[in-house]
Amino acid sequence: MPTYTFYHEPSDIEWDEMMSNAEREQYLKDNPDVSQIPGGFVVAGDHIMGSGPKVDGGFTENMQRIASAHPGSPLADRFGGSTQTHKEIKTRDAINKHATKVARDGFSANRKKTL
């Protein structure tokens, strides 16, 4: 059953009631000092399936082109636009891991204290 919002003008009170359309019409006839407040509108569309609006192929290709120019970005993770080889990806991951360790521990690969 739908929910309707009503307003009583003399007392300035607003409330919601759950009733059928026929009951709503009869209620408004029986109570002339009560008016109905318009509610939100429901729009049927892509949100029903939970997948959201679809994008066309041209947009996806453009996003892949941008993602390939920025391989380490979240955009590349989403659109898979990376054209790097497996070796290049593993090399980048090893460099990032080493840089994180040096930043955390303050040691370089030869175990001498960095400045």
DSSP file (Angstrom, degrees, kcal/mol; ACC not computed):
  #  RESIDUE AA STRUCTURE BP1 BP2  ACC     N-H-->O    O-->H-N    N-H-->O    O-->H-N    TCO  KAPPA ALPHA  PHI   PSI    X-CA   Y-CA   Z-CA
    1    1 A M              0   0    0      0, 0.0    19,-0.1     0, 0.0     2,-0.1   0.000 360.0 360.0 360.0 142.0    0.0    0.0    0.0
    2    2 A P        -     0   0    0      0, 0.0    17,-1.6     0, 0.0     2,-0.5  -0.375 360.0-129.1 -76.4 157.5    1.2    3.5   -0.8
    3    3 A T  E     -A   18   0A   0     15,-0.2     2,-0.4    -2,-0.1    15,-0.2  -0.917  22.5-163.9-107.2 130.9    2.0    6.0    1.9
    4    4 A Y  E     -A   17   0A   0     13,-3.3    13,-2.9    -2,-0.5     2,-0.5  -0.880  12.9-137.5-115.8 146.5    0.5    9.5    1.6
    5    5 A T  E     -AB  16  37A   0     32,-0.6    32,-2.9    -2,-0.4     2,-0.3  -0.902  23.9-169.2-105.1 128.4    1.5   12.7    3.4
    6    6 A F  E     -AB  15  36A   0      9,-3.2     9,-2.1    -2,-0.5     2,-0.4  -0.809  10.3-154.3-117.8 158.0   -1.3   14.9    4.7
    7    7 A Y  E     -AB  14  35A   0     28,-2.9    28,-2.6    -2,-0.3     2,-0.7  -0.995   5.7-154.0-134.7 127.6   -1.4   18.4    6.1
    8    8 A H  E  >> -AB  13  34A   0      5,-2.9     5,-1.4    -2,-0.4     4,-1.3  -0.894  11.5-161.0-101.2 109.7   -3.9   19.8    8.6
    9    9 A E  T  45S+     0   0    0     24,-1.6     3,-0.3    -2,-0.7    -1,-0.2   0.892  81.8  51.4 -64.4 -46.3   -4.0   23.6    8.0
   10   10 A P  T  45S+     0   0    0      0, 0.0    -1,-0.2     0, 0.0    24,-0.0   0.893 122.4  31.3 -62.1 -38.1   -5.6   24.9   11.2
   11   11 A S  T  45S-     0   0    0     -3,-0.1    -2,-0.2     2,-0.1    -3,-0.0   0.527 101.0-130.8 -96.9  -5.2   -3.3   23.0   13.5
   12   12 A D  T  <5 +     0   0    0     -4,-1.3     2,-0.4    -3,-0.3    -3,-0.2   0.904  54.9 149.1  56.8  46.0   -0.2   23.1   11.2
   13   13 A I  E   < -A    8   0A   0     -5,-1.4    -5,-2.9     2,-0.0     2,-0.4  -0.907  30.5-165.4-113.6 138.8    0.4   19.4   11.6
   14   14 A E  E     +A    7   0A   0     -2,-0.4     2,-0.3    -7,-0.2    -7,-0.2  -0.975  18.2 158.6-122.2 136.1    1.9   17.1    8.9
   15   15 A W  E     -A    6   0A   0     -9,-2.1    -9,-3.2    -2,-0.4     2,-0.4  -0.967  33.5-118.7-152.4 166.0    1.8   13.3    9.0
   16   16 A D  E     -A    5   0A   0     -2,-0.3     2,-0.4   -11,-0.2   -11,-0.2  -0.871  23.6-172.9-110.6 142.2    2.0   10.2    6.9
   17   17 A E  E     -A    4   0A   0    -13,-2.9   -13,-3.3    -2,-0.4     2,-0.6  -0.992  18.4-140.9-133.3 141.9   -0.7    7.6    6.4
   18   18 A M  E     +A    3   0A   0     -2,-0.4     2,-0.3   -15,-0.2   -15,-0.2  -0.916  47.6 127.4-103.4 116.7   -0.6    4.2    4.7
   19   19 A M        -     0   0    0    -17,-1.6    -2,-0.1    -2,-0.6     2,-0.0  -0.974  57.2 -89.8-159.8 166.2   -3.9    3.6    2.8
   20   20 A S     >  -     0   0    0     -2,-0.3     4,-2.1   -19,-0.1     5,-0.1  -0.275  43.5-105.6 -76.9 170.0   -5.2    2.6   -0.6
   21   21 A N  H  > S+     0   0    0      2,-0.2     4,-2.3     1,-0.2     5,-0.2   0.888 121.5  51.1 -65.4 -39.2   -6.1    5.2   -3.3
   22   22 A A  H  > S+     0   0    0      1,-0.2     4,-2.1     2,-0.2    -1,-0.2   0.910 110.3  48.9 -65.0 -42.0   -9.8    4.7   -2.7
   23   23 A E  H  > S+     0   0    0      1,-0.2     4,-2.4     2,-0.2    -1,-0.2   0.879 110.0  52.7 -64.3 -37.1   -9.4    5.2    1.1
   24   24 A R  H  X S+     0   0    0     -4,-2.1     4,-2.4     2,-0.2    -2,-0.2   0.929 109.0  48.9 -64.3 -45.2   -7.3    8.4    0.4
   25   25 A E  H  X S+     0   0    0     -4,-2.3     4,-1.7     1,-0.2    -2,-0.2   0.916 113.5  46.5 -61.4 -43.1  -10.0    9.9   -1.8
   26   26 A Q  H  X S+     0   0    0     -4,-2.1     4,-2.3     2,-0.2    -1,-0.2   0.893 111.0  52.8 -65.7 -39.5  -12.7    9.1    0.8
   27   27 A Y  H  X S+     0   0    0     -4,-2.4     4,-1.4     1,-0.2    -2,-0.2   0.898 109.2  48.7 -63.4 -41.3  -10.5   10.5    3.6
   28   28 A L  H  < S+     0   0    0     -4,-2.4    -1,-0.2     2,-0.2     6,-0.2   0.846 111.6  50.1 -69.4 -32.2  -10.0   13.8    1.7
   29   29 A K  H  < S+     0   0    0     -4,-1.7    -2,-0.2     1,-0.2    -1,-0.2   0.904 112.5  46.8 -68.2 -41.0  -13.7   14.1    1.1
   30   30 A D  H  < S+     0   0    0     -4,-2.3    -2,-0.2     1,-0.2    -1,-0.2   0.734 117.6  44.1 -73.8 -22.9  -14.6   13.5    4.7
   31   31 A N    ><  +     0   0    0     -4,-1.4     3,-1.5    -5,-0.2    -1,-0.2  -0.788  61.9 173.7-126.3  87.0  -11.9   16.0    6.0
   32   32 A P  T 3  S+     0   0    0      0, 0.0    -1,-0.1     0, 0.0    -2,-0.1   0.729  78.6  59.7 -70.1 -20.1  -12.0   19.2    3.9
   33   33 A D  T 3  S+     0   0    0    -25,-0.0   -24,-1.6     2,-0.0     2,-0.5   0.464  92.7  82.8 -86.1   0.5   -9.5   21.0    6.1
   34   34 A V  E <   -B    8   0A   0     -3,-1.5     2,-0.3    -6,-0.2   -26,-0.2  -0.888  61.3-172.8-104.8 133.4   -6.9   18.3    5.3
   35   35 A S  E     -B    7   0A   0    -28,-2.6   -28,-2.9    -2,-0.5     2,-0.4  -0.888  23.3-117.1-122.8 156.6   -4.8   18.5    2.1
   36   36 A Q  E     -B    6   0A   0     -2,-0.3   -30,-0.2   -30,-0.2   -32,-0.0  -0.759  19.8-141.6 -93.9 136.8   -2.4   16.0    0.6
   37   37 A I  E     -B    5   0A   0    -32,-2.9   -32,-0.6    -2,-0.4     2,-0.0  -0.845  28.6-112.7 -94.5 128.4    1.2   17.0    0.2
   38   38 A P        -     0   0    0      0, 0.0     2,-0.1     0, 0.0     3,-0.1  -0.357  36.0-152.4 -62.1 137.6    2.7   15.8   -3.1
   39   39 A G        -     0   0    0      1,-0.2   -35,-0.0    -2,-0.0     2,-0.0  -0.320  30.2 -65.6 -99.3-175.1    5.4   13.1   -2.5
   40   40 A G        -     0   0    0     -2,-0.1     2,-0.4     1,-0.1    -1,-0.2  -0.316  50.3-120.0 -70.1 156.0    8.4   12.1   -4.5
   41   41 A F        -     0   0    0     -3,-0.1     2,-0.5    -2,-0.0    -1,-0.1  -0.778  15.4-135.2-100.4 142.4    8.0   10.5   -7.9
   42   42 A V        -     0   0    0     -2,-0.4     2,-0.6     2,-0.0     0, 0.0  -0.845  17.1-163.2 -97.5 127.4    9.3    7.1   -8.7
   43   43 A V        -     0   0    0     -2,-0.5     2,-0.3     0, 0.0    -2,-0.0  -0.950  11.4-142.4-113.7 120.5   11.1    6.8  -12.1
   44   44 A A        +     0   0    0     -2,-0.6     2,-0.3     2,-0.1    -2,-0.0  -0.618  49.3 105.9 -80.5 137.8   11.5    3.3  -13.5
   45   45 A G  S >  S-     0   0    0     -2,-0.3     3,-1.4     8,-0.0     4,-0.4  -0.848  79.6 -29.7-175.0-148.6   14.8    2.7  -15.2
   46   46 A D  G >>>S+     0   0    0      1,-0.3     3,-0.9    -2,-0.3     5,-0.8   0.723 115.0  74.0 -67.6 -22.7   18.2    1.1  -14.9
   47   47 A H  G 345S+     0   0    0      1,-0.2     3,-0.3     2,-0.2    -1,-0.3   0.696  82.4  71.4 -67.6 -15.7   18.4    1.3  -11.1
   48   48 A I  G <45S+     0   0    0     -3,-1.4    -1,-0.2     1,-0.2    -2,-0.2   0.900  99.9  44.5 -66.1 -39.7   15.9   -1.5  -10.9
   49   49 A M  T <45S-     0   0    0     -3,-0.9    -1,-0.2    -4,-0.4    -2,-0.2   0.604 108.8-126.2 -80.8 -11.1   18.4   -4.0  -12.0
   50   50 A G  T  <5S+     0   0    0     -4,-0.6    -3,-0.2    -3,-0.3    -2,-0.1   0.557  85.0 103.4  80.3   7.1   21.1   -2.6   -9.7
   51   51 A S  S   <S-     0   0    0     -5,-0.8    -4,-0.2     1,-0.2    -5,-0.1   0.589  73.9-139.8 -99.2 -10.4   23.6   -2.1  -12.6
   52   52 A G        -     0   0    0     -6,-0.7    -1,-0.2    -7,-0.1     2,-0.1  -0.112  47.1 -27.3  78.1 179.0   23.2    1.6  -13.0
   53   53 A P        -     0   0    0      0, 0.0     2,-0.3     0, 0.0    -8,-0.0  -0.377  68.5-120.8 -68.8 145.7   23.1    3.5  -16.3
   54   54 A K        -     0   0    0     -2,-0.1     2,-0.3     1,-0.0    -2,-0.1  -0.607  19.3-144.1 -86.6 144.7   24.9    1.8  -19.2
   55   55 A V        -     0   0    0     -2,-0.3     2,-0.0     1,-0.1    -1,-0.0  -0.813  20.8-114.6-106.0 150.8   27.8    3.6  -21.0
   56   56 A D     >  -     0   0    0     -2,-0.3     4,-1.7     1,-0.1     3,-0.3  -0.292  28.6-104.8 -80.8 170.2   28.4    3.3  -24.7
   57   57 A G  H  > S+     0   0    0      1,-0.2     4,-2.5     2,-0.2     5,-0.2   0.814 116.4  59.2 -65.4 -32.7   31.5    1.7  -26.2
   58   58 A G  H  > S+     0   0    0      2,-0.2     4,-2.0     1,-0.2    -1,-0.2   0.896 105.7  48.5 -64.6 -39.8   33.1    5.0  -27.2
   59   59 A F  H  > S+     0   0    0     -3,-0.3     4,-2.3     2,-0.2    -1,-0.2   0.921 111.6  49.7 -65.2 -43.5   33.1    6.2  -23.6
   60   60 A T  H  X S+     0   0    0     -4,-1.7     4,-2.2     1,-0.2    -2,-0.2   0.907 110.5  50.2 -62.7 -42.1   34.7    2.9  -22.5
   61   61 A E  H  X S+     0   0    0     -4,-2.5     4,-2.0     1,-0.2    -1,-0.2   0.897 110.2  50.3 -63.0 -39.9   37.4    3.1  -25.2
   62   62 A N  H  X S+     0   0    0     -4,-2.0     4,-2.1     1,-0.2    -2,-0.2   0.903 110.4  49.3 -65.3 -40.6   38.2    6.6  -24.2
   63   63 A M  H  X S+     0   0    0     -4,-2.3     4,-2.5     1,-0.2    -1,-0.2   0.871 109.9  51.6 -67.0 -36.0   38.5    5.7  -20.5
   64   64 A Q  H  X S+     0   0    0     -4,-2.2     4,-2.1     2,-0.2    -1,-0.2   0.877 108.7  51.7 -66.2 -37.2   40.8    2.7  -21.5
   65   65 A R  H  X S+     0   0    0     -4,-2.0     4,-1.0     2,-0.2    -2,-0.2   0.917 112.6  44.7 -64.6 -43.4   43.0    5.1  -23.5
   66   66 A I  H  X S+     0   0    0     -4,-2.1     4,-0.8     1,-0.2     3,-0.4   0.902 112.3  52.8 -66.2 -40.8   43.3    7.4  -20.5
   67   67 A A  H  < S+     0   0    0     -4,-2.5     3,-0.5     1,-0.2     6,-0.3   0.851 104.2  55.6 -65.0 -34.9   43.9    4.5  -18.1
   68   68 A S  H  < S+     0   0    0     -4,-2.1    15,-0.3     1,-0.2    -1,-0.2   0.802 105.1  53.1 -69.6 -26.1   46.7    3.2  -20.3
   69   69 A A  H  < S+     0   0    0     -4,-1.0    -1,-0.2    -3,-0.4    -2,-0.2   0.709 117.9  37.9 -76.5 -20.3   48.4    6.6  -20.0
   70   70 A H  S >< S+     0   0    0     -4,-0.8     3,-1.6    -3,-0.5     6,-0.4  -0.668  71.3 170.5-129.0  75.1   48.2    6.3  -16.2
   71   71 A P  T 3  S+     0   0    0      0, 0.0    11,-0.1     0, 0.0    -1,-0.1   0.730  74.4  51.2 -66.5 -24.0   48.8    2.6  -15.4
   72   72 A G  T 3  S+     0   0    0      4,-0.1    -5,-0.0     3,-0.0    -2,-0.0   0.361  90.2 103.9 -94.1   7.8   49.1    3.0  -11.6
   73   73 A S  S <> S-     0   0    0     -3,-1.6     4,-1.4    -6,-0.3     3,-0.4  -0.417  82.7-115.5 -88.5 161.8   45.8    4.9  -11.2
   74   74 A P  H  > S+     0   0    0      0, 0.0     4,-1.9     0, 0.0     5,-0.1   0.792 116.4  63.5 -62.8 -26.7   42.5    3.7   -9.9
   75   75 A L  H  > S+     0   0    0      1,-0.2     4,-2.8     2,-0.2     5,-0.3   0.890 101.0  50.3 -64.0 -38.1   41.1    4.4  -13.3
   76   76 A A  H  > S+     0   0    0     -6,-0.4     4,-1.7    -3,-0.4     6,-0.4   0.861 108.6  52.6 -67.3 -35.0   43.5    1.7  -14.7
   77   77 A D  H  < S+     0   0    0     -4,-1.4    -1,-0.2     2,-0.2    -2,-0.2   0.883 115.2  41.5 -65.3 -36.8   42.3   -0.7  -12.1
   78   78 A R  H  < S+     0   0    0     -4,-1.9    -2,-0.2     1,-0.1    -1,-0.2   0.917 127.0  28.1 -78.8 -44.4   38.7   -0.1  -13.1
   79   79 A F  H  < S-     0   0    0     -4,-2.8    -3,-0.2    -5,-0.1    -2,-0.2   0.505  93.8-132.9-100.8  -4.7   38.9    0.0  -16.9
   80   80 A G     <  +     0   0    0     -4,-1.7    -4,-0.1    -5,-0.3    -3,-0.1   0.872  50.7 150.6  60.7  39.6   41.9   -2.3  -17.3
   81   81 A G        +     0   0    0     -5,-0.3     2,-0.3    -6,-0.2    -1,-0.1   0.301  23.7 125.1 -88.7  11.6   43.7    0.0  -19.7
   82   82 A S        -     0   0    0     -6,-0.4   -14,-0.1     1,-0.1   -13,-0.1  -0.536  36.8-175.1 -75.4 131.6   47.2   -1.0  -18.7
   83   83 A T        +     0   0    0    -15,-0.3    -1,-0.1    -2,-0.3     2,-0.1   0.169  44.0 124.0-108.0  16.2   49.3   -2.2  -21.6
   84   84 A Q        -     0   0    0      1,-0.1     2,-0.1     2,-0.1    -2,-0.0  -0.433  62.3-117.1 -76.0 150.8   52.2   -3.1  -19.4
   85   85 A T     >  -     0   0    0     -2,-0.1     4,-2.0     1,-0.1     5,-0.2  -0.332  29.1-104.4 -78.1 168.0   53.6   -6.6  -19.6
   86   86 A H  H  > S+     0   0    0      1,-0.2     4,-2.4     2,-0.2     5,-0.2   0.884 122.5  53.6 -60.2 -39.1   53.6   -9.0  -16.6
   87   87 A K  H  > S+     0   0    0      1,-0.2     4,-2.4     2,-0.2    -1,-0.2   0.905 107.5  50.0 -63.7 -42.5   57.3   -8.3  -16.0
   88   88 A E  H  > S+     0   0    0      2,-0.2     4,-2.3     1,-0.2    -1,-0.2   0.887 111.1  49.4 -64.5 -38.9   56.8   -4.5  -16.0
   89   89 A I  H  X S+     0   0    0     -4,-2.0     4,-2.3     2,-0.2    -2,-0.2   0.931 112.4  46.9 -65.9 -45.2   54.0   -4.8  -13.4
   90   90 A K  H  X S+     0   0    0     -4,-2.4     4,-2.2     2,-0.2    -2,-0.2   0.878 111.8  51.7 -64.7 -37.8   56.0   -7.1  -11.2
   91   91 A T  H  X S+     0   0    0     -4,-2.4     4,-2.3     2,-0.2    -2,-0.2   0.927 110.3  48.3 -63.9 -45.1   59.1   -4.8  -11.5
   92   92 A R  H  X S+     0   0    0     -4,-2.3     4,-2.4     1,-0.2    -2,-0.2   0.904 111.0  50.8 -61.9 -41.6   56.9   -1.8  -10.5
   93   93 A D  H  X S+     0   0    0     -4,-2.3     4,-2.3     1,-0.2    -1,-0.2   0.891 110.2  49.8 -63.8 -39.1   55.5   -3.7   -7.5
   94   94 A A  H  X S+     0   0    0     -4,-2.2     4,-2.4     2,-0.2    -2,-0.2   0.898 111.0  49.2 -66.9 -40.0   59.0   -4.6   -6.3
   95   95 A I  H  X S+     0   0    0     -4,-2.3     4,-2.6     2,-0.2    -2,-0.2   0.925 112.1  48.1 -64.5 -44.2   60.2   -1.0   -6.6
   96   96 A N  H  X S+     0   0    0     -4,-2.4     4,-2.1     2,-0.2    -2,-0.2   0.896 111.4  50.6 -63.2 -40.1   57.2    0.2   -4.6
   97   97 A K  H  X S+     0   0    0     -4,-2.3     4,-2.0     2,-0.2    -2,-0.2   0.919 112.4  46.6 -63.8 -43.6   57.7   -2.4   -2.0
   98   98 A H  H  X S+     0   0    0     -4,-2.4     4,-2.6     2,-0.2     5,-0.2   0.911 111.0  51.8 -65.5 -42.4   61.4   -1.5   -1.6
   99   99 A A  H  X S+     0   0    0     -4,-2.6     4,-2.3     1,-0.2    -1,-0.2   0.882 109.6  50.4 -62.6 -38.1   60.5    2.3   -1.5
  100  100 A T  H  X S+     0   0    0     -4,-2.1     4,-2.0     2,-0.2    -1,-0.2   0.910 111.2  48.3 -65.8 -41.9   58.0    1.6    1.3
  101  101 A K  H  X S+     0   0    0     -4,-2.0     4,-3.3     2,-0.2     5,-0.5   0.908 112.0  48.7 -65.5 -42.6   60.5   -0.4    3.3
  102  102 A V  H  X S+     0   0    0     -4,-2.6     4,-2.1     1,-0.2    -1,-0.2   0.911 112.1  49.1 -64.2 -41.7   63.2    2.3    2.9
  103  103 A A  H  < S+     0   0    0     -4,-2.3    -1,-0.2    -5,-0.2    -2,-0.2   0.864 118.3  40.5 -65.0 -35.1   60.8    5.0    4.0
  104  104 A R  H  < S+     0   0    0     -4,-2.0    -2,-0.2    -5,-0.2    -1,-0.2   0.931 128.7  25.9 -79.2 -47.5   59.7    2.9    7.0
  105  105 A D  H  < S-     0   0    0     -4,-3.3    -3,-0.2     2,-0.2    -2,-0.2   0.710  91.7-131.5 -94.5 -22.6   63.1    1.5    8.2
  106  106 A G     <  +     0   0    0     -4,-2.1     8,-2.0    -5,-0.5     2,-0.4   0.714  65.9 119.9  78.6  19.8   65.5    4.1    6.9
  107  107 A F  B     -C  113   0B   0     -6,-0.3    -1,-0.3     6,-0.2    -2,-0.2  -0.904  51.3-145.1-118.0 146.3   67.8    1.5    5.3
  108  108 A S    >   -     0   0    0      4,-1.3     3,-1.6    -2,-0.4     6,-0.0  -0.320  43.1 -84.8 -94.2-174.1   68.9    1.1    1.7
  109  109 A A  T 3  S+     0   0    0      1,-0.3    -1,-0.0     2,-0.1    -2,-0.0   0.786 128.2  54.6 -64.9 -28.1   69.5   -2.2    0.0
  110  110 A N  T 3  S-     0   0    0      2,-0.1    -1,-0.3     1,-0.0     3,-0.1   0.286 112.8-118.3 -92.4  13.3   73.1   -2.4    1.2
  111  111 A R    <   +     0   0    0     -3,-1.6     2,-0.4     1,-0.2    -2,-0.1   0.630  68.6 135.4  65.0  18.3   72.0   -2.0    4.8
  112  112 A K        -     0   0    0      1,-0.1    -4,-1.3     0, 0.0    -1,-0.2  -0.765  65.6 -99.5 -92.7 145.4   73.8    1.2    5.4
  113  113 A K  B     -C  107   0B   0     -2,-0.4    -6,-0.2    -6,-0.2     2,-0.2  -0.397  37.7-136.6 -64.1 132.3   71.9    4.0    7.2
  114  114 A T              0   0    0     -8,-2.0    -1,-0.1    -2,-0.1     0, 0.0  -0.515 360.0 360.0 -87.7 161.0   70.5    6.6    4.8
  115  115 A L              0   0    0     -2,-0.2    -1,-0.1     0, 0.0    -2,-0.1   0.463 360.0 360.0 -79.6 360.0   70.7   10.3    5.6
